[in-house]
Amino acid sequence: MTSNYTSAGAALLPGGICKFSVWAPFRKQMVLSVVQPQQASYPMVRDDHGYWHVEVDNVQAGTRYKYVPDDGPPLPDPASRSQPEGVHGPSEVVDTHFAWTDHSWTGLDLHELVIYELHTGTFSLTHDFQGIIDRLEYLRSLGVTAIEIMPVAQFPGSRNWGYDGVYPFAVQHSYGGINGLKQLVNAAHQHGIAVILDVVYNHLGPEGNYFAQYGPWFTGKYKTPWGPAINFDDSWCDAVRAYYIQNALMWLDEFHIDGLRMDAVHAIWDCSAKHFTAELSEKVDELQAALKKKKLLIAELDLNSPRYITPRDQGGYGMHAQWIDEFHHALRSMLTGDLNGYYADFGGLAPLAKSFRDSYVYTGQYSTVRKRNFGVYPAGKDYHQFVVFAQNHDQIGNRMLGDRLNSLLPFEAQKLAAAVLLLSPHIPMLFMGEEYGETRPFLFFTSHSDKDLIAAVTKGRREEFASFAWEGEVPDPQSDETFNNSVLSWETSSETATALTALYRFLIAFRKTRRAMQHTSRDSVKVHTPSTHLLVVERSGNDDKLLLLFNFSERSVQYTYHGEGSLEKKFDSAAAVWHGPGSDASDQTTSPAAISLQPYSAIVYEII
């Protein structure tokens, strides 16, 4: 945490004392108003940095309070740790003690990650952290090594993706609150699964957002698509930066969380000499060294810029990995033929081959959608610094009907998509349910109470789809039905679901155990496109060589291998064991080898 600034919030101290601190540099006075268990008021004292403080005796966990600035209306604490009555209600003092049993857990390196993204509210019928705990053994058996949880900061109502959170320090009460999240992390570590938490530091949600009434939390210098830009580089920004650094360290230290997926870091506007993400990564690296436990920062980034994952001593920001949307766009366009909206920049095999080889598709060439040359090549960055996916919450939920790839593709193409993802040299990420072919949608849903905001959100959703040639009505985000339709079915007993899950399990185990799959330097992958529908990839490393063949055609194709050595087949998605039509490819063959691939199939050979 930035050393010159005080931690905000309510902190229980020894002897039944609670210290309350809030940053409000322009206010003339500040009063702490305790509303439960007994009403009482306590004037606060301002320090030189604009923080107001007061220490109160005989305060216990569960005490509820608000702050009263300049005789105005009482407001919740911006650094509230709990909002049991929702975003407009009083804040709650919490006891942060927890009986951890994960002391031997030291975290995971990037190259060990197989990530499973999930939304707490729709993952189970209980809509809470316990629902995730109940499925941890299933996830472990699948081969998942990390779960990535969509944001849990307190948001309005009980239904939300989480990106409308307005209390970054408070865990959503309906999910199980602080203790529920800690129980989940503790249990995940017992199963050998890391926990990555999605956090939003680029904006705050609109409902329940009282921050501007405390001080200069926002700046007019920049704009974001979601609301006012957070003040990371304008006057009085130091306390704002300290607040978010304190928040990140809380998750990684107090909650034992292994990594943060930072939402849209390109919208963290900061022209300071030291960018906020660089300052944060420095503090996180210090925490990692002190705890001797791996702590990761993963950036969602729409800039095709390796600067964010370049070490600080090389002029970068020192984050550890980043999401790559372009891999998804190229794969989806190739499988579905979709060229609407931003997919117009993709289509055909060449973008997918480039993403497989270069991580970014756009490395300086002209983008017809962006109307500019875009991106640079990520030289010197290993593949394990990039997270890729065939599906995620954005790319499903930001479609008008929330339709999953599974519902759009024939079964053989679903297996092909899984193989492309899991055999790539990047960090693979699954979206909950894709491993068994979930067809229920993942829609955008909210539970706001402000009628004007509800109308604005509905209008915004309609305008968002204007560039896409999609037909039908936009589902009502406020509807119970919209949320309920998005809850996983967990219908896993059909032949296709069983076969698809088994295929995911096999491929995850394969990437963990083959030496070539574990090698992620840029020189370990060669990519060829001998035809418009056939992607050929050679992966090598540690005296292990693999030939990967991906047929994106609805017809069988022939490929002739002219390389050195003989071939021994290790996987064919068309095989009967994966509920396929049967393999036509030889189990063993020598060069020159004629290989037949079934429609929409993937084959892996070991080169001996």
Sequence and secondary structure as in RCSB ss.txt:
>XXXX:A:sequence
MTSNYTSAGAALLPGGICKFSVWAPFRKQMVLSVVQPQQASYPMVRDDHGYWHVEVDNVQAGTRYKYVPDDGPPL
PDPASRSQPEGVHGPSEVVDTHFAWTDHSWTGLDLHELVIYELHTGTFSLTHDFQGIIDRLEYLRSLGVTAIEIM
PVAQFPGSRNWGYDGVYPFAVQHSYGGINGLKQLVNAAHQHGIAVILDVVYNHLGPEGNYFAQYGPWFTGKYKTP
WGPAINFDDSWCDAVRAYYIQNALMWLDEFHIDGLRMDAVHAIWDCSAKHFTAELSEKVDELQAALKKKKLLIAE
LDLNSPRYITPRDQGGYGMHAQWIDEFHHALRSMLTGDLNGYYADFGGLAPLAKSFRDSYVYTGQYSTVRKRNFG
VYPAGKDYHQFVVFAQNHDQIGNRMLGDRLNSLLPFEAQKLAAAVLLLSPHIPMLFMGEEYGETRPFLFFTSHSD
KDLIAAVTKGRREEFASFAWEGEVPDPQSDETFNNSVLSWETSSETATALTALYRFLIAFRKTRRAMQHTSRDSV
KVHTPSTHLLVVERSGNDDKLLLLFNFSERSVQYTYHGEGSLEKKFDSAAAVWHGPGSDASDQTTSPAAISLQPY
SAIVYEII
>XXXX:A:secstr
  TTS   EEEEETTTEEEEEEE TT S EEEEEEESS EEEE EE TTSEEEEEESS  TT EEEEEETT   B
  TT S  TT TTS EE          TT     GGG  EEEE HHHHSTT SHHHHHTTHHHHHHHT  EEEE 
  EE SSS   STT SEEEEE GGGTHHHHHHHHHHHHHHTT EEEEEE  S   STT  GGGTS  EEEEEEET
TEEEE SSSTTHHHHHHHHHHHHHHHHHTT   EEEETTGGGS   SSS HHHHHHHHHHHHHHHHTS  EEEE 
 SS  GGGGS GGGTS    EEE HHHHHHHHHHHH   SGGGGG  SHHHHHHHHHHS S SSSEETTTTEE  
   TT  GGGEEEES  HHHHHTSTT   GGGTS HHHHHHHHHHHHTSSSEEEEETTGGGT  S          
HHHHHHHHHHHHHHTTTS   S    TT HHHHHTTS      SHHHHHHHHHHHHHHHHHHH HHHH  SGGGE
EEEEEETTEEEEEEEETTEEEEEEEE SSS EEEEE SSSEEEEEEETTSGGGT S   S SEEESSEEEEE TT
EEEEEEE 
